[in-house]
């Protein structure tokens, strides 16, 4: 990737990464450093215990390029933006369950914070491109038009999908109607529209990257969350706890390793064809939650499955249409789900401190 002529444009440039201390943000900043860029992280450092940021994500709060502050504060944002050439906006309350429990917190961070940043970017003439991190959550469960039609050329595809998944999961195109079914998805849909309105008015180049299901080391689970299924399943299996299959595990996800996510996002900063475009970032391969559980169980023999109810706002899901991503970014993901699950399990076995104390306590209580 370092030898890609487009990416050489980033050498010596300063890139503001909001949420730069989180899982995805820290992988993006590491990618930028490898390209010779100077990433500046604006973050709150409040989503995880400090040792997670330091020991697992590799974020040093004392680093002068780590700005600890609130994206809702115009003064903090303006100062962080002052020397920047590019912006990647990854800061968000990104947990679907947390947004459902605390919608006002989601609005403050994902809507008010985004507007504060957009105002500052619109007033800053030196910004070459703004990349908004969005989510496949904006699609919800899709609609019938997202599914292969029952004509002859699609009949075998439909039959295969029905045989494997028990239904025909939708393939989401960037032009598919947005039908968010969670607070989180709704805030992301708003962010996409507002980015186009705010930056289009001042002719500042922007790109929207819609991430599908992100996973991979060094992801760490959060209490009372149902996101990050690979990390949840692997962590529970490592402790001998059963895996909860919400709704029987029939949901479909397009799982994208976080290293591939970071690469795609950085490419969106400089790809000429990404100007004012919305781009799915996925593999184009549907994977059921039950399949993820089975892949984890291969690494931890004896793992039990328990069927549990579907939580609010959890879509049945679908998978990405990737032809636009491949054409615009000149790239596609490289890490398969099977490889990615194995990598995560191996990392977790070597990094026991990634297992939170509250889940260890649950495991110990279950054995009493």
Protein Blocks (a to p, Z undefined) as FASTA:
>chain_A
ZZpmklmmmgopacddehklmmklmmmmmmmmmnopacddddehlmbcfklmmmmnopaf
klmklccddfklmklmmmmmmmpcbdcdfbdcfbfklmmmmmmlmmmmmmmmmmmmmmmm
mmmmklmbdcddddfklnmnopfklpccfbfklmmmmmmmmmmnopacddddfklccddf
bfklmmmmmmmmmmmmmmmmnopacddddddddedddbdcdehiaehkllmmmmmmmnop
acddehhlmaccddddfklmmmmmmmmmmmmklgopacdddehiacdfklmmmmmmmmmg
hiacddddddehiagbiaddfklmmmmnopacfbdfklmmmmmmmmmmmmmmlpcfklmm
mmmmmmZZ
